[in-house]
């Protein structure tokens, strides 16, 4: 999944390398492409993060406040006929690599979206201010 995310980043942020003639796009068209690429990357990053914490969970760690090894102990208990119907999948931990890859891709998408929409961000202690420029 990480390879797919990185490939998506490269494809959406790269300039056309095989163009027949040199494009003469104005800065407004370039900004529009950055905006839509940012939206696509943001959605892909959020989807990757959601998959990492819901569908593609791992058994090496336990979830939430459960002590380490809780998932493994549950699996071992399933060998006993009394506990054979235990559902241990709810104890699996989140896939941290997939989660943080998705967060990174979504952040890159946010940066491209902000950069492509005549919007800029100002960081101050305690808050982030987004300013949008309107030309008459």
C-alpha positions, 0 to 999 in steps of 0.5 A: 500500500505504501508503494501505491501511495508513493506512486500516486504522489509521484504521478499527481505532482509530476509535470508532463514529461512526454508532452509534444510541445512545451505547454504555455499554461498560465499561473491560474491553470497551474494553480488549478492543477495543483488544487485538484491534485491536492484534493485527490491526494487528500482523499487518497491519504484519508482513505489509506489512514482509515484502512490502516485503523479499521480493515488492515489491522495487525496482530503484533500489537493490541488495541487501545488500553489493552496490555501488550500481548492481549491479542496473542493471549486471546488466540492461544485461549481459542485452543481451549474448547470453552473459549473456541468461539472467542472473536480476537479480531477486535483486539488487533492493533492499528497498522501504524505504517499504513496510518502514518503513510496516509497521514503524510499523503493527506498532508501533502494533498492539503499543501497542494490544495492550499497552494493551488487555491490562492490561499495561504496559511499563517501559523500562530501560537495556538491556531492556524489561519487560512487566508483566501485572495480574491482579485477584482 
